[in-house]
Amino acid sequence: MSKVGRIASAVEYIRALQQLLDEHDAGYSADMNSMAGSPVSSYSSDEGSCDPLSPEEQELLDFTNWF
């Protein structure tokens, strides 16, 4: 892949990451607004669990194959 192609791939990757961050921030903000005024426990029984990655997120994490 040419230098320009690598840069274009990097820019695309960064934009996709920014979009994911924006979506996460929007969801986090909505969650915080819904919890306003409610006591928050520091204990969570499902701390070790997490949602599986979507195919798009998995592809973004595997960005080394882009080059």
Secondary structure, 3 states (H helix, E strand, C coil): CCHHHHHHHHHHHHHHHHHHHHHHHHHHHHHHHHHCCCCCCCCCCCCCCCCCCCHHHHHHHCHHHHC
